[in-house]
Amino acid sequence: MTQDTHHPSGAPWRNFYGRFKGKGLRKTQQVLIDEDLAQLSPGPVSWEENPNREPLDLARLFGSSPVWLEIGFGGGEHLVHQATQNPGNGLIGCEPYINGVAMLLGKIRDAKCDNVRIHPGDARDIFDVLPKASIDRAFLLYPDPWPKKRHHRRRFVTPEHLEPLANVLKPGAVFRVATDIPDYVRQTLEQVPRHGFEWLAEGPRDWRTPWSDWHSTRYEQKALREGRVPHYLTFQRL
């Protein structure tokens, strides 16, 4: 939830309800953070580095390639899959959970893909500095469900996140959402179309069947083991 007050750096106070760090990083993970993370930055995103919120230079990063954005990449399985399958595209991943960032860095080293950039923080901060209508595709895969009703305002599929997301997506860009939580499906279908998106499903098969280039994540595998049903929702920016 964005507040009207501001941090001394100029940043708005933004409540963040997820985790930044879990168990201590293993030595090998810390090495990845120390050696690889800075060079994989998309540019100055933080308010300390970029107080004037100057837009990122995506052409410098990726040339004229399409740019895809994954919001909350977890352990990075899907992001690296898409990067290796689409070497001509640029991909930016946002994830505030540093343990997940370390996992992604290991996967990037193993896959030797050079078309990924990482923002290890709140997606709202990178929305501030992405140029308007610059992103060709966005992914929101198994976001934190915040199952209690009083916490639904913490979900990503709220105006605070969807408005800036719509701003950075190109007209015609695809926005994919995967979740195994029925009430998250309800809120997604209620909120996303209100912010300039069209749901592309024509029948049940369209939300029950994974996308043809889908790569299942560890979160999805856990959901399947526990008997929950994945939903695959596809929207297009109008």
N, C-alpha and C positions, 0 to 999 in steps of 0.2 A: 504493500500500500504506500503510495507516494504521499509525502507530507508537504506542507507549504513552507516549512522551515528548511534551512540549508546548513550544511556542514561548513566549517570555516574555509575549506578548499573551494567552496562554491557549489559543491554537489548537493542535490536535494537529499533529504533524509528519506531513504527507501527501506522500509522494513523488509528484511529477508528472513524467511522462516525455515529454509533448508539447512543442510550441514555444509560447512566448509572443510571439515577434516574429521576423519574417523580414527581408527587405530593408527598408531605411529607408522610412518612410512618405513619400509625396509631400506637397507643401505643402497641396494641397487636402484630402488625407486627414487631415492633422494638424488642419486647420481644423475638419473634421467632428468629430473627437475632442474638440477644445477647446470647440466651441460646442454640440454636441448630446448627447454621451454622458451627462453628469451628469443632465440633465433626463429622460433615458429610463431611469434606474435604477429597479429595482423597490422600492428602499428599502435600508436598512442591511443589507448582507450580510456584509461583511468582519468579521473578528474584532476589528479595531481599532475599527470603527464600532459593532459589536453584540457585545460580549464575552459578554453573557448569553444570546445566541442567541434573542432575542425573535422570535416569529413575524412574518412580513411581513403587512401589512394588505391583503389582496387585494381586499377590498370597497372600500377607499379608491381602489385603482388602477382596478378594473374594475367596480365595483358588483356586481350579482348575475350578471354574465355568466359563461359557462363559461370556464375558463382552461386553455390548452394550453401545453405545455412542449416546446421543441426543444433537445436536448442536442447541442452541437457543430454549430452552424448553418453552418459553412464560410464561404461568401461571402454567405449570406443569401437565395439565390434562392427556396428553398422557403418559408422563414419569411415573406417579404414576400408571396409568392403566397397563402399561407393567410390572412394578415392582410387582404389586399384582398378575398379571396373570402368571408371570414367577418367582416365588420365588427362584428358583434354579439358577437364573442368577444374575450377578452384573450389575448395571446400573450407568453410569456417565452422569450427565447433565451439560452442559455449558450454562451460561446465564449471560451477563454483566449487565442486567437491574435489579437493586436490588429490585424493587417492585415485579417483577416476581419471584425472588428468595424467597421473603417473602411469596408469594402465594403458592409456591411449599412446603415450610417448613410447612405451615399449613396443606396442603394435606397429607404430609408424617406423621404428627402427627395423623391426623384423620384415615389414613389407617393403621398405625402401621407397615409400611414396613421398614425393616432394611437393604435392599440390594441396597440402592441408595446413591451415593456420589455426591457432588455438587462443581463445579468450578464456582464461581461467577465472571467470567471475560471473556476475549477474548479467543475463541477456539484456536487461533494460539499458545497461551502460553501453553495450555495443550498438543497440538500436539508436542511441543518441548520435553516433558517429558514422553509421553506415549512410552512404548517399541515398537520397530518395529514389525509389524505383530502380534499385541496383541489384536485387537478388532474384535469381531465376527459379529457385525452388527452396522450400523450407520443410524441415522435419521436426515433429514433436512426438517422440516415441516413448511410451510408457512413462509419462510425467508423474510426479508425486501426486497420488490421488487425493490426499487430504480428505479422508472418508467422512469425518464428522461434519454435520451440516453447518455448524458454526465456523468451520474452517474453509468452506467452499470459496470464499472470497480470496483465499490464498492460492487457488489454482491458477495455472497459466491462462486458461481460457476465460479471462475477464478483460474488461475494457482497458485496464492499465497496461496489459501486455499486447492485446490484439490490435489496438489502435496504432502503436508504433510499428508492430510487425507489418500491418497492411501498408504503412507508409514506405517501408523499405523494399517491399516486393514489387516487381514489375507487373503491369497489367498482363493477365494471362498466366502468371506464375502459379505453380502448383504448391499447395500446402497439405502435407500428409500428417495425419494424427493416428497413432496406434495406442490403444488402451484396452485393458481387460476389465475395467470397472464400469458397469452399466450406467451408474449415475454420472460418471465423467462423460460418457457418450451423450447422455441427455444434455448436459450443460454445454458440451461442445457444439452439438447441433442447434442449440438455442442461441448461443452467443456468436459463434464464428460468422454465420451469414449476416449478422447485424453490422459487421465491420467490413463489408465490401467483398464478401466471398460467396461463391456459389458451390453448393454441395453437388458433386458430380455423379452420385449413385443413381442408378436407374432401377435397381432391384436388390434384394437381399444378398445375392451372390457378390455384389460389388463391395459390401463391407464385411463379408465373411471370408473372402478369399484374399490371401496376402498378395501384395504387388508382385509383378513378375520378376523384379530385381530385388526382392526383399531378402534381407539377411537377418535371421532371428537373433535376438539379443538374449543375454543371460536373464534379464528381467522377464522376457516372454517365456523362456523355458521354465522359470520358477512358477509363473502363472499357470502354464499348462500342467505342470506336475501337481499343482494344487486344485486343478479342475476348473479354472476360470477360462472364459472364452474370449479370445482376442477379437477386437473390432478394428478394421482398417478403413479409415475415413479419408476421402480425398476431396479437397476443395480447390477452387480456382479463383485467383484474384481477379475481380471484375475491372 
